[in-house]
Amino acid sequence: MRVTTKSFKVAPVSLVTVLVASSLMSGIASALPLRTPLVDAAAATSSAFCTGLSNKASSQNNRLTTLETTLTAAQQKRHSTQESNWSNNATKLSSLQSEWQTDRNTEYAKLTSLATTTSEKTAVTTFETTLNAAITARESANGAARTTYQTAVTAAAQTEANSIGAAETAMQTAVSAAVSTAETSCQGGTTSAATIESTLSSAITSAKQTYQTSVSTARMTYQSAVKSLSSTETTTINQNDATFQAALTNATSALKTAFGQS
């Protein structure tokens, strides 16, 4: 068959059209971005992290419970030790006060034996009465100062315990909420297990840091209170001692005058 001009013109056009079309499609295809697959819900749900989340939550709760128990035991031990020390000190002080009273009675008897005149005997009696009253007043005032100190320290310790207890509760609530969110995310399947785990870890870390800050603040507040209360007690006792010393000096001076001494 002889090729005519007509058939020659048609054939090349069709061929070029096909080639151009093929080239365009190839270029368009290469220019299109690859389709990002959605997170596989089943994969997220069945991941090792999501599968073991329940056990992790249980382990975390156990650790928090242990922490709370340990702190509570430490606080109770400290309070018990304080109470025991205060009681022992009170017993020792009472014993010493009895010994001092015995020694004073011995000295009073010596003074009485030295008094030969009515004025001297009266002076000894007055000295004894004045000194005993001053001692009783000092012991009572110092006892009140110690009671005030101990009561306030006990209250400060309770405030510390309450603050730490509140911090423990807040941490447990925050951790439980974070775990619940992680469980929901695992079941939803729209977030990768790695992201869920990272989010949970960050939430727990934040909760622990907040807890540690709260505990540190509570402890520093308690220690500051005890330091201030101790200073107040010491100042009060020193004032009571000064008042007693003044009474003793005046009583001794009057006694010496009665015995003709300067």
C-alpha positions as CSV (number, residue, x, y, z in Angstrom):
1,M,0.0,0.0,0.0
2,R,1.4,3.4,-1.0
3,V,1.6,5.9,1.8
4,T,-0.2,9.1,0.9
5,T,0.4,12.6,2.2
6,K,-3.0,12.4,4.1
7,S,-2.1,9.2,5.9
8,F,1.4,10.5,6.8
9,K,0.0,13.6,8.4
10,V,-2.5,11.7,10.6
11,A,-0.1,9.1,11.9
12,P,2.6,11.4,13.2
13,V,0.0,13.6,15.0
14,S,-1.5,10.6,16.8
15,L,1.9,9.4,17.9
16,V,3.0,12.8,19.2
17,T,-0.2,13.2,21.1
18,V,0.3,9.8,22.8
19,L,3.9,10.5,23.7
20,V,3.1,14.0,25.0
21,A,0.2,12.7,27.1
22,S,2.3,9.9,28.5
23,S,5.1,12.3,29.4
24,L,2.7,14.7,31.1
25,M,1.1,11.9,33.2
26,S,4.5,10.7,34.2
27,G,5.6,14.2,35.3
28,I,2.4,14.8,37.2
29,A,2.7,11.5,39.0
30,S,6.2,12.2,40.1
31,A,5.3,15.6,41.3
32,L,2.5,14.4,43.5
33,P,3.4,13.8,47.2
34,L,3.2,10.4,48.6
35,R,0.0,9.8,50.6
36,T,0.7,9.7,54.3
37,P,-1.1,6.8,55.8
38,L,-3.3,7.4,58.9
39,V,-2.2,5.9,62.2
40,D,-3.4,2.4,62.4
41,A,-5.8,2.2,65.3
42,A,-5.2,-1.5,65.8
43,A,-1.4,-0.9,65.8
44,A,-1.7,1.8,68.5
45,T,-4.0,-0.3,70.6
46,S,-1.9,-3.4,70.4
47,S,1.4,-1.7,70.9
48,A,3.6,-3.0,73.8
49,F,3.1,0.3,75.6
50,C,-0.6,0.4,75.4
51,T,-0.9,-3.3,76.2
52,G,1.2,-2.9,79.3
53,L,-0.3,0.5,80.4
54,S,-2.6,-1.1,83.0
55,N,0.3,-2.8,84.7
56,K,2.4,0.4,84.5
57,A,-0.5,2.4,86.1
58,S,-0.8,-0.2,88.9
59,S,3.0,-0.1,89.5
60,Q,2.9,3.7,89.6
61,N,0.0,3.6,92.2
62,N,2.0,1.2,94.3
63,R,5.0,3.4,94.3
64,L,2.9,6.4,95.3
65,T,1.3,4.4,98.1
66,T,4.7,3.3,99.3
67,L,6.0,6.9,99.2
68,E,3.0,8.1,101.2
69,T,3.4,5.4,103.8
70,T,7.1,6.1,104.2
71,L,6.6,9.8,104.7
72,T,3.8,9.3,107.1
73,A,5.9,6.9,109.1
74,A,8.8,9.3,109.2
75,Q,6.5,12.1,110.4
76,Q,5.0,9.9,113.1
77,K,8.5,8.8,114.2
78,R,9.7,12.4,114.5
79,H,6.6,13.4,116.5
80,S,7.0,10.4,118.8
81,T,10.7,11.2,119.3
82,Q,9.8,14.8,120.1
83,E,7.2,13.8,122.6
84,S,9.6,11.3,124.2
85,N,12.3,13.9,124.5
86,W,10.0,16.5,126.0
87,S,8.7,14.0,128.5
88,N,12.2,12.9,129.5
89,N,13.4,16.4,129.9
90,A,10.4,17.3,132.0
91,T,11.1,14.3,134.3
92,K,14.8,15.2,134.6
93,L,13.9,18.9,135.3
94,S,11.4,17.9,138.0
95,S,14.0,15.7,139.7
96,L,16.6,18.5,139.6
97,Q,14.1,21.0,141.0
98,S,13.4,18.6,143.9
99,E,17.2,18.4,144.6
100,W,17.5,22.1,144.4
101,Q,14.7,22.6,146.9
102,T,16.4,20.1,149.3
103,D,19.6,22.1,149.0
104,R,17.8,25.3,149.7
105,N,16.1,23.9,152.8
106,T,19.5,22.9,154.1
107,E,20.8,26.5,153.5
108,Y,17.7,28.0,155.1
109,A,18.4,25.8,158.2
110,K,21.9,27.1,158.3
111,L,20.7,30.7,158.1
112,T,18.1,30.1,160.8
113,S,20.8,28.8,163.1
114,L,22.9,31.9,162.6
115,A,20.0,34.2,163.4
116,T,20.1,35.2,167.1
117,T,18.0,38.3,167.2
118,T,14.3,38.8,166.4
119,S,15.1,41.0,163.4
120,E,17.6,38.5,162.1
121,K,15.1,35.6,162.4
122,T,12.5,37.7,160.7
123,A,14.9,38.6,157.9
124,V,15.7,34.9,157.4
125,T,12.0,34.0,157.2
126,T,11.4,36.9,154.8
127,F,14.4,35.8,152.7
128,E,13.1,32.3,152.5
129,T,9.6,33.3,151.6
130,T,10.7,35.8,149.0
131,L,13.2,33.4,147.4
132,N,10.7,30.5,147.3
133,A,8.1,32.7,145.7
134,A,10.6,34.0,143.1
135,I,11.6,30.4,142.3
136,T,8.0,29.2,142.0
137,A,7.2,32.2,139.7
138,R,10.2,31.4,137.5
139,E,9.5,27.7,137.2
140,S,5.8,28.4,136.4
141,A,6.8,31.0,133.7
142,N,9.4,28.8,132.2
143,G,7.0,25.9,132.2
144,A,4.4,28.0,130.4
145,A,7.1,29.0,127.8
146,R,8.0,25.4,127.2
147,T,4.3,24.4,126.9
148,T,3.7,27.2,124.4
149,Y,6.7,26.1,122.4
150,Q,5.8,22.4,122.3
151,T,2.1,23.1,121.4
152,A,3.2,25.5,118.6
153,V,5.8,23.0,117.3
154,T,3.2,20.2,117.3
155,A,0.8,22.5,115.4
156,A,3.5,23.4,112.9
157,A,4.2,19.7,112.4
158,Q,0.5,19.0,111.7
159,T,0.4,21.8,109.2
160,E,3.5,20.3,107.5
161,A,1.8,16.9,107.4
162,N,-1.4,18.4,106.0
163,S,0.5,20.2,103.3
164,I,2.5,17.1,102.3
165,G,-0.7,15.1,102.4
166,A,-2.4,17.6,100.0
167,A,0.7,17.4,97.7
168,E,0.5,13.6,97.7
169,T,-3.2,13.7,96.8
170,A,-2.6,16.3,94.0
171,M,0.2,14.2,92.6
172,Q,-2.0,11.0,92.6
173,T,-4.8,12.9,91.0
174,A,-2.5,14.3,88.3
175,V,-1.0,10.9,87.6
176,S,-4.3,9.2,87.5
177,A,-5.6,11.8,85.0
178,A,-2.5,11.3,82.8
179,V,-2.9,7.6,82.8
180,S,-6.6,7.9,82.0
181,T,-5.8,10.2,79.1
182,A,-3.2,7.7,77.8
183,E,-5.7,4.9,78.0
184,T,-8.2,6.9,76.1
185,S,-5.6,7.7,73.4
186,C,-4.6,4.1,73.1
187,Q,-8.2,3.1,72.6
188,G,-8.9,6.0,70.1
189,G,-6.1,4.9,67.8
190,T,-5.5,8.4,66.3
191,T,-2.2,9.0,68.1
192,S,0.9,6.9,67.9
193,A,1.9,4.8,70.9
194,A,5.3,6.7,71.1
195,T,3.5,10.0,71.4
196,I,1.1,8.7,74.0
197,E,4.0,7.3,76.0
198,S,5.9,10.6,75.7
199,T,2.9,12.6,76.8
200,L,2.3,10.4,79.8
201,S,5.9,10.5,80.8
202,S,5.9,14.3,80.7
203,A,2.7,14.6,82.7
204,I,4.1,12.2,85.4
205,T,7.4,14.1,85.5
206,S,5.6,17.4,85.9
207,A,3.4,16.0,88.7
208,K,6.4,14.7,90.6
209,Q,8.3,18.0,90.2
210,T,5.2,19.9,91.6
211,Y,5.0,17.4,94.4
212,Q,8.7,17.7,95.3
213,T,8.4,21.5,95.3
214,S,5.4,21.4,97.6
215,V,7.1,19.0,100.0
216,S,10.3,21.1,100.1
217,T,8.2,24.2,100.8
218,A,6.3,22.5,103.6
219,R,9.5,21.3,105.2
220,M,11.2,24.7,105.0
221,T,8.1,26.3,106.5
222,Y,8.1,23.9,109.4
223,Q,11.8,24.3,110.1
224,S,11.5,28.1,110.0
225,A,8.6,27.9,112.4
226,V,10.5,25.7,114.8
227,K,13.5,28.0,114.7
228,S,11.4,31.1,115.4
229,L,9.5,29.3,118.2
230,S,12.8,28.1,119.8
231,S,14.1,31.7,119.7
232,T,11.0,33.0,121.4
233,E,11.1,30.3,124.1
234,T,14.8,31.1,124.8
235,T,14.1,34.9,125.0
236,T,11.2,34.3,127.4
237,I,13.2,32.0,129.6
238,N,16.1,34.5,129.7
239,Q,13.7,37.2,130.7
240,N,12.2,35.0,133.5
241,D,15.7,34.2,134.7
242,A,16.6,37.9,134.8
243,T,13.4,38.7,136.8
244,F,14.4,35.9,139.3
245,Q,18.0,37.1,139.6
246,A,16.7,40.6,140.4
247,A,14.5,39.3,143.1
248,L,17.3,37.1,144.5
249,T,19.7,40.1,144.5
250,N,17.2,42.3,146.4
251,A,16.3,39.5,148.9
252,T,20.0,38.8,149.6
253,S,20.8,42.5,150.0
254,A,18.0,42.8,152.6
255,L,19.2,39.7,154.5
256,K,22.8,41.0,154.6
257,T,21.5,44.3,156.0
258,A,19.6,42.5,158.7
259,F,22.8,40.7,159.7
260,G,24.8,43.9,159.6
261,Q,26.7,43.0,156.4
262,S,27.3,45.2,153.4
